[in-house]
Amino acid sequence: MFDIITFGSATRDIFVRSEELKIIESKEFLTGKALAVGAGEKVNVEELVFSVGGCGINTAVTFALQGLRVAYVGLIGHDLSGREIMRELNRLGVACDFVKFIQEQGTSASIILSAPGKPVPRSLGGGGERSILVYKGASHLLSEENIPWEKMKESNWFYVAGLAGESAKTFASVVSFAKENNIKLAVNPGRYQLNRDLEIFKTLLDRIDILLVNQEEASKITGIDFKKEEEIFKKFDELVPGIAVMTKGKEGVVVSDGKNIYRAGIPNSGYADRTGAGDAFGSGFVSGMIEKNDIEYAIQLATANATSCVQQIGATNGLLKKGEWGEWGKVKVEKKQI
């Protein structure tokens, strides 16, 4: 029996930092900026870090470090990256009972290119720019046939992160299975759920115990401008029977349980790399709720876990172990009755 089972991507992350990467302004890119090197040039790299990643893995690692019995459901390739992911999961205490190797594609991978930039307080916007090269790979091929439904019935919780590619087709089935088997459900939807399958996703909201989104995602789900926070949470209280969590970047987080609104900021910390911060927050919050069923405590644990995560390169390297809170004090949480 597991306390929680996670669903989402499993990747091999490669972090590349180079002083020779340049930021150029260009209207050809959505952000108005590009991360560039000269064509035909040989580029020196100051830092090269290999790490496990992906939302399914990142969240599973937090739950394991917080002392929970956790398993991950997903696919990896028959390659060195896949074997490294299995080795790391075993080392960290994540059960691999439901992980499958496939021949069709290699293990999913991300190459994170980071430009120069010293860490600065997140309240001032953070440090250098980055771009990510993504190979979708094996984890995006998860099908219903790959999911061990009968073996998962004894789990207390599911944590369903963004499912993309072919894997997105399993999203509704996983949510429905949880509901039918009285398994509590935390969901952090991805781009497929919020774009291609938005209308389907909306029909599943009444089955979710903890919904974790950022401001833009909250706006997309409710159809309300993200600046109209009060209206967004009124809509969430109608749609989601459980807890709605909306992160606001450097402005912190707002949470509603339908009775009270909770608000908290973030510590005035810098960061080395922000990869995995959202996963660290979401899994930290759910860990706190599983441990104490206390929203204020869950917000504090989630914030501490995310803050610690971004102090190191790699989405799992800075995650907190049970009983740890990092070097910053617990954030103050304000509570107001609705």
N, C-alpha and C positions, 0 to 999 in steps of 0.2 A: 504493500500500500504506500502511495506517495502523498506527501503534503500538497505538492503542486507539480504539474506537467506543463512544459513550455512548448510553444509552436512558433516557428519563424525561421529566418535564414541562419545558415551556418557557413561562415566564410574564413578564409585565410587572409589576414590583413597584412599588407606590406606598407610601412610608413617610410617615406623618402623625404628628407629635408636637405635642401641645397641653397646655398647663398647665391647661386647663379640663376635661380628661378626669378623672373622679373614680373612685376605687375604692370600691365599696360592698359590704357583706357581705349576702349573700342565699342562703337555702337552695334557691332556685329553680335555682341553677346548680351543676354538678357540682363545681366548685372551691370553692364557698361564697363566691365573690366575683364581682363584675361590673365591667366598665369602662363608665362611663355618662356621658351628658350630659343636660341637661334637655330634655324634649320641647318642641319649638317654639323652642328657643334657637338663636341664631347663635353658633357656636363659633370662636374665633380659633385659628389654627394658627401655631406658632412655626417649624416646620421641615417642609419638603415635599421629598422626594427620590424621583426616578424611577430605577429600576435594572432590569437584566435579572435573571431568576431562574429558579427551577424546578430540580429535582434533575438533570435531564439537561443543562441549560445550566451550572449551577454547577460540576459535576464536569468538564465539557468544558473550561471556562476554566482550572481548576487544571492539567489535563494540558497545555494549550497553553502556559501560563506556565512550566511545568516543562520546556519544550523538546520535548515529544512531538508526533508527528503525530497529530492527533485529529480525528474527525468526529462530528457529532451526528445521530441519526436521530429525526425527530419532525415534528409538524404545527404550523403557525401560521396565523393568519387573514389575509385580505386587508385589512389595516387598518394604521393608523399604528404600533400596538404591534408588529405583525409585522415591519414594515419596520425598526423600531428594533432589534429583536432581531437581524435579519440584519446590519444595519450594525455592531452591536457585536461579533457573532461574527467578522465579517470583520476588524474592527480588531484583535481579540485573537488572531487566527490559528487559529480553529476552522473547519475545512472545512465548508461548507454544502451539499455535493454531495447529501446525503440528506435535506435539509429540504424539505418540501413546503408550499405555500400551499393552503388550502382555502376554499371559499365558505360551507360549512354553518354555521360558527360563527366568532366572533371569537377573537383570540388570548387564551389563558388569562391571568388576572390575579389579583393578590392586593393587598389594601389592608391594610397593617399599621398598626394604631392603637396608639400608645405613650403611656402615662401618664407624668407627671413621675417622675423618679427618677434621682439621680446615679449614675454608674458606681461600683460598689464591687467589691472582690476577689471573683472567682467562688467562692473557697473559703468565702466568707461568704454565698453564695447569689445574688449578682448584684444588679442594679438594679431599675428600674421594671417594672410589668406591661404586657402587650400583648395585643391580640386581633387576629385575622386574618380578613378577609372574603375569600372565595375564589369566583372565577368559573371554573368548570372549563374551559370553552372548547375550542379546537381540539385541544390536545395530548392530551386524553383520548379522542380519536376514532381514534387510530392503529389500523389494521387490518393484517393480514398482507399485504394487497394493496399497502399503502403502503410496505412494507419492501423495499429493493432487495437481496434475498438474494444473488444471484449476484455483485454488486459488493462484497460484504462478506467474501468468502471469504479474502482475503489479509490480513485484519487479524490482529494478534498477540493482542489482548485485546478483550473486551467488558466494559463496566461497565454493569450493569443496575440502575438505581435503581427506586424504587417506580413501578409502572405502575397507573393507576387508570381507572375508568370502562370504556369499551369497550376501551381500550388494554390492560387487564389480561388480556384474552383472548389476547394475543400473547406473554405472559410465558413460558409453557412452550415455545412454538415457538422463541423466541430462545435459551433455555437449551439446548434440544436441538440447534439448528443449530450452536451453539458447540462442543458436544461432538462432533458428527459431523464437524466440519471442523477439529478440533484447535486451536481457538481458546481461549485461557485465559479464565476467567470470574470476574469479581468481582461480587458481588451484595449490594445493600443493599435488602432487601425493604420494601415499603410496606404500608399498611393493608389493601389488597385481598388481597395475598399472605398476610398474617398473620391475617386474619379470614375473609373469604368463601371464599378458596381455600387455606386452611391445609393441608388434607390433600393437595392437589395439590402444594403447595410442598414438603412433606416428602419426596415421592417424587423431587424434583429435587436434593436436598441432595448426593447422591453425585456430582454433575456439577460442583460448585462448587469453584473453586480458592481463592477468598478470600470468606468470609462475613462481612459487617459488620452488627452488630446492637447495640442497647443492652440493658440488663439486663432490662427488661420484655419485649422481643421475644425474648431468649434463653429466658426462662422460658416464654413461650407456645409456642415451637417445641419445646422439650424436655419440657414438662409438669412441670418441676421448679421449686420456689420459687426466686425470683431470689437469695435470701439464701444458698442452698446452692450456692455458686460452684464448689466442687470437683466436685460431682455433675453440674452443668451441663456442665463441660468434659469430663468423662468421656464424657458422652452425645454431645457435639459430636465428640469424637475418633472415636466409632463411626460417626456419621452423615456427617461432612464429611471427605473424603480430604485436603483442603488445609488452609488456615489459617482458624481461627475467631477473630474479633475482637469483643470485647464492651466497649463504652464504658460508663462508670459516672458520667457527669456530672462533678461537682466532685471525684470520687474517682479520675478518670483512666481507665485502660484496662487490660484483661487480654487477652492473646493466647496461643493455643495452636497449635502446629504438629504436635501429636501426640507430640512428643518432649520439648519444653520448654514451660514456662509463663513468659511475660514480663509484667512489671507496670511501670507508670509512672504518675506523678501528672500534674498540670497546673501551669503557672506561676501565680504569685499575681498575676494581672492582673485589671483590671476589664474592662468591656465597654461599648460604645456600643449594640450591637444584636447579638443572638445568631442572627439569621436566617442560615441556610446553614452553621452551625458543623458540623453532622453531615456535610454534603456535603464541606466543606473537609477534615474529618478523613479520611473514607473515600477521597477522591481523592488526598489527600496520602499516605496509607498505600500505596495501589496504585502511585503514582508512585515512591515509595521502593523498592518491591519490583521494579518494572520496571528502575529505574536500577541497583540494587546487589544485589537478591535477598537482602537482609539485614533481618531483622525488627526488630532494635534500631534501625537507621537509619530504617526505615519508620515506626516509632512516633514517633521524634523529629521527622521531617519532618511527619508528620500532625498532631502536637500543635502544632508551630510554625505550621503553616498555619491550623489552626482558631483558635488564639489571635490570630493576626494578622487573621483574617477578622472576628472580633467587635469589633475596635477601630474599625471604620468602619460606617456605615449602608449597607446593601446587601450582598447575599450574595456578590458578586464583587469589590467595591471594595478589600477589604483582603487579597486572596489574594497569596501570595508568588510572586515570580519565581524562576527557577532560580538557586541560589547564595545566595539571601537566607534569613535565619533569624529576622528580627524582632529586637526589642530585648531579648527574654528569652533566657536561656541554654538550651541543649538540656536536655531533661528526662533525669533518670537512669533507666535501664532496668534492672530486676532480672531475672535469668534463673535459673530453677530447673528442674532435670531432673525429668521426671514419673516 
